[in-house]
Amino acid sequence: MTDFIKGLRNFRRGAWEMVASALIAAGVVMLMQPFALALFSWSFVVTLTGTVMFIIVSHFPE
């Protein structure tokens, strides 16, 4: 089992911050793409979820 999976399972900050950052980045990419309206429609929800998740995860132990 890798350190990343162990960090997710044990609720460690580093692994969950990467997941939250990836969600934020995916939401921004979804917002800027000009092809699919469905992706654009869900971009705000994905970005908001990643942001709230990042705020919560920042209180996890190292």
N, C-alpha and C positions, 0 to 999 in steps of 0.2 A: 504494500500500500504506500503510495507516495505521500510526501509531506503535505502537499496541497489537500488531498483527500482527508488526511488526519486533521488538518487545520479546520476543514469544514465540519467534520464530525465532532470535534471538540470545541467548536465555537471560538476559534482564535481569530484575532483581528485581521491578520495579514491576508488569509485566504478569502474571508468574506468581503474585505475591502476591494480585492481584485474583482470579485463577482459584481459588487455594486458599481464599481467603475466601468466594468464592461457593459452593464445595463445602461448607464448614463451615456456611454459612447454609442451604443446601439441606438438609443433613442434620438441622439443628435443626427446620426447618419440617416435614420428613418425620416427625420424632419426635413433633411436637405435633398433627399432623392426625388427626382421629378417623374418617376415611372408609375408607381403603384399608389393609388389613393388610400387603400386599406393600411398600408404601412405608415403613410402620413397621418392618418386618422388615429392610429395607436401610438404615435411617437410621444405625445405629451404624457400619456399614462405610463409608458415605459421609462421615460426620463424622470418623472415624478417618483415612481417606484424605486428607481436606482438612487435618487437623492435621499429619500426617506430611509431607505435601507442603509445608505452610507452614514447617515446621522446616528442611526441605532447601533450600527456595527462599530462606530468609533468609541463606544463605551465598553466593548468586549475587552477581555484581558489579552495581553501580548501573548 
